[in-house]
C-alpha cells in the first residue's frame, strides 16, 4: 500500500519559509492571499491490512517524521 504523509507547521507558529515564498510571489505580481510551506512524504508498505498499515505509518510519523511541538500531520492512503 502507498501512503502520503503531509506535515505542516502549526497554524499558531510563524512560518518563515512560507512568508518568504509568499513575499517573493507577491513581488512578482502573483495574486495570492497566503502561503505556507510544509513537507510531503510517500511511504510504501507491504502490510495487507489497511488499519494495521495506517497504525504503522502513524508510528513512523510520530517516531521521526514530525516535531509535535511545531508541526501537525495528516495521513492519506494513495493506492493499494
C-alpha positions in Angstrom: 0.0 0.0 0.0 1.1 3.5 -0.8 0.6 6.3 1.8 1.1 10.0 1.9 2.0 12.0 5.0 1.5 15.8 4.8 3.5 17.6 7.5 2.7 21.3 8.0 3.8 23.9 10.6 1.2 24.6 13.3 -1.1 27.5 12.5 -0.1 29.4 15.6 3.6 29.4 14.6 5.4 31.8 12.3 6.1 30.0 9.0 9.2 32.0 7.9 9.7 29.8 4.8 6.1 30.3 3.8 6.3 34.0 4.3 9.4 34.2 2.2 7.7 32.3 -0.6 4.6 34.4 -0.3 6.6 37.7 -0.4 8.5 36.6 -3.5 5.4 35.6 -5.3 3.6 38.9 -4.5 6.7 40.9 -5.5 6.5 39.1 -8.9 2.8 40.1 -9.4 1.2 36.8 -8.4 -2.1 37.1 -6.7 -2.4 35.1 -3.5 -3.7 35.6 0.0 -1.5 33.3 2.0 1.3 30.7 1.5 2.5 28.0 3.9 5.3 25.6 3.2 5.5 22.0 4.6 6.7 18.6 3.6 5.2 15.6 1.9 6.4 12.1 2.4 5.3 9.0 0.5 5.7 5.6 2.2 5.0 2.2 0.6 4.3 -0.7 3.0 3.8 -4.4 2.4 1.2 -4.5 5.2 -2.0 -6.1 3.7 -4.5 -4.9 6.3 -5.3 -1.2 5.9 -5.9 -0.5 9.6 -2.6 -2.0 10.6 -0.8 -0.2 7.8 -2.2 3.1 8.9 -1.2 2.4 12.5 2.4 1.6 11.3 2.6 4.8 9.2 1.4 6.8 12.2 4.0 5.2 14.4 6.7 6.1 11.8 5.5 9.6 11.5 5.5 10.2 15.3 8.9 8.5 15.6 10.9 10.5 13.2 9.0 12.5 10.5 7.4 15.4 12.5 8.0 17.5 15.6 4.8 17.6 17.7 5.7 20.9 19.2 5.7 22.8 16.0 4.0 20.6 13.3 0.9 18.7 12.5 0.4 15.8 10.1 -2.3 14.1 8.1 -2.1 10.6 6.6 -3.8 9.6 3.4 -3.9 6.3 1.5 -2.8 6.8 -2.1 -3.2 3.3 -3.6 -3.5 -0.4 -2.8 
